């Protein structure tokens, strides 16, 4: 028996045989053509087929997977349409007379190198998606199908896995993932959590001790992988797996009940959504409301922004689904890795430190004004709140509030009703915002902590960059202390705080966040029953003790070790 320790990126226990998988990597030797126009047409046909495949994949998974998954798929579509990439490939075909296969292969490689070296463009850190798209089109040109390796229940070991391979696998035979690469915010992590499949990163493959017949235990919560377990260990984990499934069944049976600590403190558990379908699914999973409605999904994949009326109708549908439950709509959050055709900005050396969120929206006030008018009109249809993303300064906050006030006045002139008491909040996603939470809450009614961005800005580690993914952890002491500070400052101002990043969906972090007196959790709908169940296991006093101890620890490793010890009790 051998125990390997990695990073748990998707909870759950799996027991089964190993399967070592090395994704096929297609390459093409240099080759030239006699009819460049025919090769260009072949390429265009392949791009169209790839686009239809990705669209079909999106349609297949959109109702069951998370908004983050949808974003991965949408990014791949955008690569197929990227004018800079297509310009490179077209030139290789028409001027250099390369075949479509080689031109595409060389063009993608050139484009990836250019983005990586120069760090320009919104896709600079999305190399995984670019590679995946490149391989998809190449398979189409070469007439090779996507690999579907599993034909029996297996625990899959691989260096790393592209989204197309993960989503294309037979889920009945996929017991768990073990990858060498990955982090809590990697594609493998996002997809495995959305699919409900245990996963551990940091397990190196190939491993001489692991053959395809080797018996494996995977604990996606603790990050433990056991190779060739003895009988006692095997029985222990079978019992844990059974107990876990029973607990999950209990959690799901109580999903629509409130999350109440053992000493009778009720904690709302809401959902992050991006569409009406996701809202329906989340509410059915027991969401106490919509804690984060990502409105930007209305704005993506279009040639023009949605009209005020179109937005009003869509927001109304969301509110009608929620009934009396609160819906918190984040105003349009574009820029960074979410570009749109109708906003033409200069290429930025680092788009995540450029025009994003409210900063970008204020540069295009006509887009934000239409949205605010639509949201105000919709406010009479339900319990609506709005919040502005990525606000880092008081001038930004004041500018956003001023534009909102202008929209209220405009609707009064147009005789449209709206809720004058609608609450308005701000997202805390940067260290700057965290440091001035009390100042910001002089202008806003509540705040929501977005840990995904807060982590990368605090730790100077891009969550999409594999080279620094190990340094991007929401349980880093610096991040935990910032969360603690935000909550304290907000409560002094007598304002409520929610948390809507990935950390809210981590069962391990529940007692910590409870102990810091977080007012609301907001997460992917699939995880709501389990987070509610976890909240019910603690008293507030117990959680306060856990949080106090975490705040005294100096490293991520120590914090995770301690919280896992709490989890296992």
Order of alpha helices (4+ residues) and beta strands (2+ residues): beta-beta-beta-alpha-alpha-alpha-alpha-alpha-beta-alpha-beta-alpha-beta-beta-beta-alpha-beta-alpha-beta-alpha-beta-alpha-alpha-beta-alpha-beta-alpha-alpha-beta-alpha-alpha-beta-alpha-beta-alpha-alpha-alpha
